[in-house]
Amino acid sequence: MNEVVFTPQVQLGEDTSSPQLFQSCWDQRKGIAELNCLLKDEQVYWFGFVYSVATLANIFIMLVIYLESSLHKPMYIFLFNLICSGLLGSSAVWPKVLSNLLTDWHTSSYEGCLLQVYLLSIYAVCTYSTLTVMAYDRYVSICKPLQYHIIMNPSKIRMWLMLSNLVPVFSVAGQIYLTSRIPLCSRTLNKLFCDNLSIINISCGVGSLGILSNVYGLLIIVCLSVFPTFLIVLSYVKIISVSLKMSKNSQSKALGTCLPHLIIFINYSIATVFSVIYNRLTVLMSSEMNVFISFQVTLLPPLLHPVIYGVRTKEIRKCTVKITQRLCASTNCYFTSKLKEPKIFAIS
């Protein structure tokens, strides 16, 4: 049967290829172990709550950008794309993870596992490409303000959006195809979700196809993660060098427009470094660290998008208040009209 078994908590001394490793709370020892098990169940519901809130908040920010014509600018269009990739990554992982943690069924079809790897990889690469385009937009806005509307015209924006989405989709598809051709020697993953390196680690030896897959994956990392990071850093070096020549007021405005993007970039880069370390040291890490890294990589970055841009960006904050007031006013008008409707009584 083509199924992959997830083992978020592997017991020492047991056969790691057996699905019997998954013990429910009722199989644990009494006393403190039961309390720890109960806390873990509460944490699962907490993760579900955080995922739901993050998803709704991101969808709300997307609606604000879509409905408000004043936000139809390059920076917010790219933010819309960044939020889409974040929702794709978190939705590819957390519904399945929560289902595995809340039930006794900890398996997935191999095809479903590869689909999860594909969507998660697209999220990772698309985020870097979108952050790079956003950094370029900030660079042009601050360093070449008089040429901004000429450089960032609608055709250029469409081109950047197509490149930042289509290049990851097709490049990652090649990686997934190579991975799917490698035979597996085990079907047990010591992780909460599927990723490409974990599947490679349980494959049978390193043949020519495995080497090709590793080389291709390394090229993707260098070209679509390391190189974009270099471009983002270079953009901010240019921005800082130009800002130092500006007045204090102009410097504060430049910092205000760049800070949300910079926070998300730093947070996402830290999460990526954690992910790389995690993939290399999965066997040595505890189940608590397993959950923490999964949260840091796939849920925390999308969760921060609406918080950072909703709080730090004045235009989004104003438009959010405007839409909220509009919705409240329309709701009040609806109920007021209902209350004022004349009531007709039949006299028998």
C-alpha positions in Angstrom: 0.0 0.0 0.0 1.5 3.4 -1.1 1.2 5.2 2.2 3.6 7.3 4.2 3.5 7.1 8.0 4.1 10.2 10.1 5.8 9.8 13.5 5.8 13.1 15.4 7.0 11.3 18.5 9.3 8.3 18.1 9.9 6.1 21.2 13.4 4.9 21.7 14.0 1.2 21.4 11.0 0.7 19.1 10.8 -0.4 15.5 10.5 2.9 13.7 8.9 1.3 10.7 5.8 0.2 12.7 2.7 2.4 12.8 2.1 1.1 16.3 4.4 3.9 17.5 1.4 6.3 17.6 0.0 6.0 21.1 -3.0 7.9 22.3 -3.3 9.7 25.7 -5.0 6.6 27.1 -1.9 4.4 26.3 0.5 6.7 28.3 1.4 6.3 32.0 -0.8 7.8 34.7 0.0 11.0 36.7 2.2 13.6 35.2 2.4 11.9 31.8 -1.4 12.2 31.5 -1.2 15.9 32.3 1.5 16.4 29.7 -0.7 14.5 27.2 -3.6 16.7 28.0 -1.5 19.8 27.5 -0.4 18.5 24.1 -4.0 18.1 23.1 -4.7 21.7 24.2 -1.8 22.8 22.1 -3.2 21.1 19.1 -6.4 23.0 19.4 -4.4 26.2 20.0 -2.5 25.6 16.8 -5.9 25.1 15.0 -7.2 28.4 16.5 -4.0 30.3 15.4 -4.2 28.8 11.9 -7.9 29.8 11.6 -7.2 33.3 12.8 -4.2 33.8 10.6 -6.2 32.6 7.5 -9.1 34.9 8.2 -6.8 37.9 8.9 -4.9 37.3 5.7 -8.2 36.9 3.7 -9.4 40.2 5.2 -6.3 42.0 4.2 -6.6 40.7 0.7 -10.2 41.9 0.6 -9.2 45.3 1.8 -6.5 45.6 -1.0 -9.0 44.3 -3.6 -11.9 46.6 -2.6 -9.9 49.8 -2.0 -8.8 51.4 -5.3 -6.4 53.6 -3.4 -4.4 50.4 -2.6 -4.1 49.4 -6.2 -0.4 50.2 -6.2 2.6 48.0 -6.9 3.6 47.6 -3.3 0.1 46.4 -2.2 -0.3 44.2 -5.4 2.9 42.4 -4.5 1.7 42.2 -0.9 -1.5 40.5 -2.2 0.7 38.0 -4.0 2.8 37.4 -0.9 -0.3 36.7 1.2 -1.5 34.2 -1.4 1.7 32.3 -1.2 1.6 32.3 2.6 -1.9 30.9 2.6 -0.9 28.3 0.1 2.0 27.1 2.3 0.1 27.1 5.6 -3.0 25.4 4.1 -0.8 22.8 2.4 0.5 21.7 5.9 -1.7 22.5 8.8 -5.1 20.9 8.0 -3.3 17.6 7.5 -1.0 18.1 10.5 -4.0 18.9 12.8 -5.9 15.9 11.4 -3.0 13.6 12.2 -2.6 15.0 15.7 -6.3 14.8 16.6 -7.0 11.3 15.2 -5.3 7.9 15.4 -4.8 7.9 11.6 -1.3 9.1 10.9 -0.8 8.0 7.3 -0.9 9.7 3.9 -0.8 8.4 0.4 2.5 8.8 -1.3 0.9 11.0 -4.0 -0.7 13.2 -1.3 2.8 13.5 0.3 4.3 14.6 -3.0 1.5 17.1 -3.5 2.2 18.5 0.0 5.9 18.8 -0.9 5.1 20.5 -4.1 2.8 23.1 -2.6 5.1 23.8 0.3 8.1 24.2 -2.0 6.1 26.6 -4.2 5.3 28.6 -1.1 9.0 28.8 0.0 10.3 29.8 -3.4 7.4 32.2 -4.3 7.9 34.0 -1.0 11.5 34.7 -1.8 10.7 35.8 -5.3 7.9 38.1 -4.2 10.0 39.6 -1.4 12.7 40.3 -4.0 10.3 42.1 -6.2 9.0 44.1 -3.3 12.6 45.1 -2.3 13.1 46.2 -5.9 9.9 48.3 -5.7 11.1 49.9 -2.5 14.5 50.6 -4.1 13.0 52.3 -7.1 10.5 54.3 -4.9 13.3 55.7 -2.6 16.3 55.9 -4.9 14.6 56.8 -8.2 11.3 58.5 -7.1 11.0 60.7 -10.3 11.2 57.6 -12.5 9.0 55.3 -10.3 5.8 55.4 -12.4 7.9 54.9 -15.6 9.8 51.9 -14.2 6.9 50.3 -12.3 4.3 50.6 -14.9 1.3 48.1 -15.2 3.1 46.0 -17.9 6.2 45.7 -15.7 4.1 44.8 -12.7 2.4 42.0 -14.6 5.7 40.8 -15.8 7.2 40.7 -12.3 4.1 38.9 -11.0 4.2 36.2 -13.7 7.9 35.6 -13.2 7.6 35.5 -9.4 4.9 32.8 -9.7 5.5 30.8 -12.8 9.3 30.3 -12.3 8.7 28.6 -8.9 5.8 26.5 -10.2 7.7 25.0 -13.1 11.1 24.7 -11.4 9.7 23.0 -8.4 7.6 20.7 -10.7 10.9 19.3 -12.1 12.2 18.7 -8.6 9.1 16.8 -7.6 9.2 14.7 -10.8 12.8 13.6 -10.0 11.9 12.8 -6.4 8.9 10.7 -7.4 11.1 8.5 -9.6 13.4 7.5 -6.6 12.4 4.2 -4.9 11.8 4.2 -1.2 13.2 1.8 1.4 11.0 3.1 4.2 7.6 4.7 4.5 8.0 6.3 7.9 8.7 10.0 8.3 9.8 11.4 11.7 8.1 14.7 10.9 4.8 16.3 11.1 4.6 16.9 7.4 6.3 15.9 4.1 9.2 17.7 2.6 11.6 16.8 -0.2 14.7 16.1 1.9 12.8 13.8 4.2 11.6 11.7 1.3 15.2 11.6 -0.1 16.5 10.5 3.3 14.2 7.4 3.2 15.0 6.5 -0.4 17.1 3.4 -1.3 20.7 4.5 -1.6 22.1 7.3 -3.7 21.9 6.3 -7.4 22.3 8.5 -10.4 18.7 9.6 -10.1 19.3 10.6 -6.4 22.4 12.5 -7.3 20.5 14.3 -10.1 17.7 15.2 -7.7 20.2 16.6 -5.1 22.0 18.7 -7.7 18.8 20.0 -9.1 17.5 20.8 -5.6 20.8 22.6 -4.9 20.4 24.7 -8.0 16.9 25.7 -7.0 18.2 26.8 -3.6 21.0 28.8 -5.0 19.1 30.4 -7.9 15.7 30.9 -6.2 16.7 31.4 -2.5 20.3 32.5 -2.1 20.5 34.8 -5.1 17.2 36.6 -4.2 18.5 37.0 -0.7 21.6 38.6 -2.1 19.5 41.0 -4.3 17.3 42.0 -1.3 20.4 42.8 0.8 21.9 44.7 -2.1 18.7 46.7 -2.5 18.7 47.7 1.2 22.4 48.6 1.0 21.5 51.0 -1.8 18.4 52.3 0.1 20.5 53.0 3.2 23.2 54.7 1.3 20.7 57.0 -0.4 18.7 57.6 2.8 21.8 58.8 4.7 21.9 61.8 2.3 18.2 62.7 2.9 16.7 64.9 5.6 15.4 63.4 8.9 11.8 63.6 7.8 12.6 61.8 4.5 14.6 59.1 6.3 11.7 58.4 8.7 9.3 58.1 5.7 11.7 55.7 3.9 12.1 53.6 7.1 8.3 53.5 7.5 7.8 52.1 4.0 10.6 49.6 4.2 10.2 48.3 7.8 7.2 46.0 7.3 8.9 44.3 4.3 12.2 44.1 6.2 10.6 42.5 9.3 8.9 39.8 7.1 12.1 39.2 5.2 14.2 38.8 8.3 11.6 36.6 10.0 11.2 34.4 6.9 15.0 34.1 6.5 15.4 33.0 10.1 12.6 30.4 9.6 14.3 29.1 6.5 17.6 28.7 8.3 15.7 26.9 11.1 14.2 24.6 8.5 17.5 23.7 6.9 19.0 22.9 10.3 15.8 21.0 11.2 16.0 18.9 8.0 19.6 17.9 8.8 19.0 17.1 12.5 15.5 15.7 12.5 16.5 12.4 14.1 18.3 14.2 17.0 15.4 16.6 17.8 12.7 16.1 20.3 9.0 16.1 19.4 8.6 19.5 21.1 11.3 20.9 18.8 9.6 19.2 15.9 6.4 21.1 16.6 8.2 24.4 17.2 10.1 24.3 13.9 7.0 23.3 12.0 5.2 26.3 13.5 8.1 28.6 12.8 8.4 27.6 9.2 4.9 27.3 7.9 2.5 29.2 10.3 4.4 32.1 11.8 5.4 34.0 8.6 1.7 34.0 7.2 0.5 34.9 10.7 2.8 38.0 10.8 1.7 39.4 7.4 -1.6 40.9 8.5 -0.2 42.0 11.9 2.8 43.8 10.4 1.2 45.4 7.4 -2.1 46.0 9.2 -0.4 47.8 12.1 2.7 49.3 10.5 1.2 50.5 7.2 -0.8 53.7 7.5 -2.8 53.3 4.3 -3.9 49.7 5.0 -4.8 50.7 8.5 -7.0 53.7 7.3 -8.7 51.5 4.6 -9.3 48.8 7.2 -11.1 51.3 9.5 -13.0 52.7 6.5 -14.3 49.3 5.4 -15.1 48.3 8.9 -17.1 51.5 9.5 -18.9 51.0 6.2 -19.8 47.4 7.1 -21.1 48.5 10.5 -23.1 51.3 9.0 -24.7 49.1 6.4 -25.5 46.5 9.2 -27.1 49.2 11.4 -29.1 50.5 8.5 -30.4 47.1 7.7 -31.6 46.4 11.3 -33.0 49.9 11.6 -35.0 49.5 8.5 -36.3 46.2 9.8 -37.4 47.8 13.1 -39.2 50.6 11.3 -41.2 48.3 9.0 -44.9 48.7 9.7 -46.6 45.7 11.3 -50.0 44.7 9.9 -52.3 42.9 12.2 -55.3 40.9 10.9 -58.5 41.6 12.8 -60.8 38.6 12.9 
